[in-house]
Amino acid sequence: MIKAVIFDFDGLILDTETHEYEVLQEIFEEHGSELPMSVWGNVIGTAAGFQPFSYLEEQLQKKLDHEQLTKLRQERFTKRMESEK
């Protein structure tokens, strides 16, 4: 019988937000831009619908391949999380 369920929505057990931000920051830097913490901080833990690659497009003023960037983001995030204990 299940006696308890733990939901880790706020990073109590594992800090995923730092890894997510660092992965996005790497991708932004590779495109010659940055994702300021002031922008990221406003959407952490919200349902704001923030689209980081749309934001990057606005900064660069050019279209990007969101599908490719999303795949890259997920691959890098997964790699980082695999190293967590």
N, C-alpha and C positions, 0 to 999 in steps of 0.2 A: 504494500500500500504506500502511496506517495504521502509523505507527511509535510512536505514543504516545497514551495517553488520560489526560486529567487529570480527576479527580473533585474537585470543590470542596465537600466536605462541611463544612468548618470555617470558611468565609468567607475563605479565603486569597486568592482572586481578587476576590471581590466580597462586601462586608459586607451580607448580607441581613437578619441578625438585628436590627441597629439599626433598620432601616426597619420591620421587622415589629413590633417593640416600640413604636416611635413611633406607628404607625398604630393599634395596639390602645389605646395610652394616649390618643390623641385620642378614640376611640370611647368609652372608659370615662369620660373627662372630660365628654363630651357627655351622659352619663347621670348625671352628678353623683357619679362614683366614680373610683377609680384602680386601676391594676394596678401594685402595688409591684415594684420591681426585685428585691426579695428573693424574691418569688413567681416572677416570670419567670425569674430566674437559676437557679432550681432545676430548670427543665425544658428549658432551652436545650440542644440537642444530644442529647436523650434520647428514648426511646420511652415516656415517662411517660403519654402519652395525655391530656395537659392540654387541657381544653376552656375557653378563655378566656371564652366567653359563658355557660357554666354557672357559672363562677366569678363573673362579673358578676351573674348572677341571684341567687346566694347573697348577694352584697354588698348588692344592692338589695331582696332578698326579694320579688321579683316575676318573673313569666314574661316572656321576651323572644322575639322572632321571630329564631331562630338563622339561618334561611335568609337573611333580609334583612340581618342583621348580617354574615354571611359574605360576601355579595355586596358590601356596602359595604367590608369589609376588603380583599377582592381588588381592587376598583376602585382604592382608594387606594394599595394596595401597588404595583399595576401602574403607576400614574401616577408614583409615586416612582422606580421602577426604570427607567422610560423616560428619566428625566433623568440617570441614572448613565452614566458614560463607560466 
